[in-house]
Structures are given as C-alpha cells and as structure tokens.
C-alpha cells in the first residue's frame, strides 16, 4: 500500500473517530482567480487561465466548537502561466484543515422548518497526488514538470458558510441536507515560481451540496 493511500485512510479515520457531526459534500460550481502580488501592486493575471475544479469534502464538526476537514480536488487547467510559459495541467490533490465553527440557528415557525447556519474558518494545507503538464506556449522549463514535493505543498486559510436543513432528520434517520460555500485563500505560490519579486496565488470558491449526520 502506498504512503499516499495510508495518509488518506489515516485522515478519514481521524475525521470519523471524532465525537462530532460528519458531513460529506461535493462541489457543482467553482470560481478560480489567479492573482499576482508584488511590492508595488496586486492584480489579477490576464488573460485568466481556465480551470475545471471539483472539490470533495469530508468534515467532522461540532456546532459552535471546531471542525476538521479532509478534502480532495480533481483539477484541470488550461493556459496556466508558469515560469514565462503556458501549460495545460491535470492534478489530483489531498488536503486537511482545522477551524473554528460558529453556528447560528435559523427557523421558520410558520412552516415548521429549522435550519442551522455554520460559519467556519482556519488553516489548511494540501499537496498534489498527481501532476501532469503539457507545454503549449512560451518558454519551456523542464523544472516545472520535475518540481519536488516541497513545491507541491499548498497552504493558507479556508472559510466555509454552510446552511443545513435539519428537519430532514425526521424523515431520513438523522440526515441533514446542506448547501454551502467553501473559499480557499492560499499563502503559497500556485505553481513553481523562481521570481523573487512576484507571487502567484490561486484563490478558489466552491458552491457545494451535501449531507451531514
């Protein structure tokens, strides 16, 4: 069994073993923005690369306490600028996060419907399980494809807003339905970058649907 598989099972086991609600969600819409930071200015890279990004999240959370996340991405990027070249990329990732949860009860007495609105935020990290590159233009640098594991680690802060419909517990044996937003603000470069004067951060927002129990 590979180290990546062992790592995945350990993360899932930890999330499942915590005395908390478990949630499973998958994204059906995503938005990505590649932003350039220098000492003088901040701007969105133009033209923006095109991404198809699917997020899968397993969360163990305690309302008004804490949350532990295990998540993965399936990513396809086209026209991604890396080291003065343009690349098409395909990736799978595995990550974890730990945050604080604030839960606000929401109810509609007239319709006998109860909701819970969860806000959570905290640090995250993830790394690429697989990395495929196709050079399509500009300068070709082989080190882009040969980047070490240290260049594949991404880290930053995440934030989540999740609306849970709790009344389904009456009908589906303690299962809630949820709809939420997941936002990832990275502190690390999105790809290999040897430019000491600029940093390239990929901000991601996902609209997700799921269940919790």
N, C-alpha and C positions, 0 to 999 in steps of 0.2 A: 504494500500500500504506500503511495507517495506521501511526502510530507504535506503537500497541499491538501490532500484528502483528509489526512489526520487532523490538520489545522481546522478544516471545515467542520468535521464531526465534533471536535472539542468545543468550538464556538457554539454550534447548535445545541450541544448537550448542556453547556453552561446557561444558555438562554432558557432552555426548557426546564432546568432544575430550580431556577429562582422562584420563590413564592410570590407570584405575580400573575397578572393577566398576560396572555400570549396573543400576539397579533400577527397576521400574515397579510401582506398587501403587495400588489403589483401595479406598476405604472401603466397608464394607457395614453399619456401625453407628456412630452418633455420639452424643455426650452434650454438651450445652451448658449452662452456668450463668452467668447474668448477676449479677455481684457488685458491690455498691456500697461504695465506700471513702470515709470521711470522717476527719477528725482524731480523732473520738471513737469510731468504731465501724466494723466491717466486717460486712456481712450480704448474704445472697442476696435479690435482688429478688423479692417475692411480689405477685401470682402470677407465676411464671416464664413468659416468652414461649415459644412453641412453635417449634422450628426443624426444618427438614429440610435437612441439610447433607451434601453429597457431596464428598470430598476425592480428588484425583488427584495423585500424587507421582511425579516422575522424580528419582532420586537417583544421584549419581556418588560412590562411596565407596571408600575404601581401608581395609581392616581394620586397626585399631589406629593409624590416622592421622587422616584428615579426611574430611568429607562435604560435598558441595554439592547443594542441593535446588532444583528448580524445581517449584512446585506451584500448583494452582488449586482453587477451590471453586465449587460451584453451590449457592446458599443460598436458602432460602425461610423467612421468619419471619412468625409471626402473633402479634399482640398485643404488639409490641415497644414498650416505653415510651421516648419521645424527647421531650424538652423539654415535659413535662407533657401530652403527647398519646399516643395509642395508634395504632400504624401496622402495616400488613402490608407486608413488604418482599420484594423479589426481587433477588438480586445474583449476579454472577459476579466472581471475583477472580483475580489473578495475583500470585504472590509468589516470593521466593527466601530461602534460608537457608544458613548456613555453620556447621559444627560440628565438634567433635572426636569421634572414634569409638574406643570400647573394645570389643574382640572377645574373647569367651570361648568356646573350643572345648568342645563337649559331644558325648559319644559313648556309644553303647550297644553295646559289643563283642559281647554275647550275640546281638544281632540284626543286627550289622554295619551299624549306622546312625550316621552322623556329622551333627552339627548345628554351627551357629555362632550364638552369641547376641551380637548387636550392640547396644550402648548408645551413643547419640549425643545431643549437646545443643549449642546455640549460638543466636546471634541470628537473627531472621527479620524480614522486612517484606513487606507486600503492599498492593495498592491495588485499588479496585473498578473493573473494566472497565465494568460497567453497574450502575445503581442505580435501582430502581423502588419508589415508595412509594404506598400507598393509606391515607388517613387514615380511621380507623374510630371514633375517640372522643377525648374530652378536648380540650385546647387545640390549635388548628391554628396552626402557624407555617410560612409558606412557605419560610423559610430552610432548613428540614430537607430539602426537595427540591432546593434550589438550592445546596447546600454545595459549596465549591470543592474542587479536587483535594487541597489540604493537609488537608482534613477527611476525606478518603477514605483516607489512608495509615494503615495499621496496623503496629505493630512490637512486638517483645517477644522472648521466649525460647521455643524449642521443645525438646522432648525426645522421643526415639524409643527403643523397645525392639523389636527385630526378631529373630525366630527363623528361621534359614534351614536348610532341609533340603538338605544338599549332595550326598547320594547320587544325586539325580536327574541329576547331571552324567553319570553312566554311561549314562543312557538317553535323555536329551533334549539331547544335544550342548551340554554346559556350561551348562545352565539350572538354577538353584536355585529352589525354591518357598519362599515366606516368609509368615509371619504376624506381625503386629506392632501396637503401639500408638503413635499419634502424639498428643502433647499440646502445646497452644499456650497459653502464658501471656502475655497482652498487657500492655504498659505504656501503651497508648493507649486513649482512650475508644472504645467500640464505635461510637457514633454522634455526631452533633453534640451538644455539651453546653456551654451557657453558664453552668452553675452552678459558680462558683469554689470552692465548699465540698464538692463531691462529684465522684467519678469513677466511671464505669460501665465495667467490664471484662467482656468475654465470654470465659470460659475454655472451651476445646474439647478433647475427647478423641475420637479415632477408632480404631476397630478395622479394620485393613486387611489385605488379602491381595494377594500379588503374585508377581512373578518377578524374578530377577536373573541376569545373565550377564556 
